Amino acid sequence: MARVWQIQEAKNKLSEVLDEAIRHGPQIITKRGVETVIVLSYAEYRRVMLSKKKLSDFFRESPLAEVDLDLRRDKSGPRVNIAP
């Protein structure tokens, strides 16, 4: 589980933050109480980066890739935009 560090504590204990990231996984650093940064070990970073897929590959490998969908736009009525 990620440990949360206040920025001042992380500055004062940078070596400990790095060791924790290597041994126990991502470490979260907060600034003014807001989660701002995550410190990852290089090995974890590489794992995440190598597991990324192109969006086109994701759709090509989807179980729905073979489903015949009708993607034509219905032009029978006006399009309504509802703003939040």
PyMOL commands that set and color helices and strands:
alter all, ss='L'
color gray80, all
select helices_A, chain A and resi 7-12+14-24+42-50+55-60
alter helices_A, ss='H'
color red, helices_A
select strands_A, chain A and resi 3-6+27-31+34-39
alter strands_A, ss='S'
color yellow, strands_A
deselect
rebuild
show_as cartoon
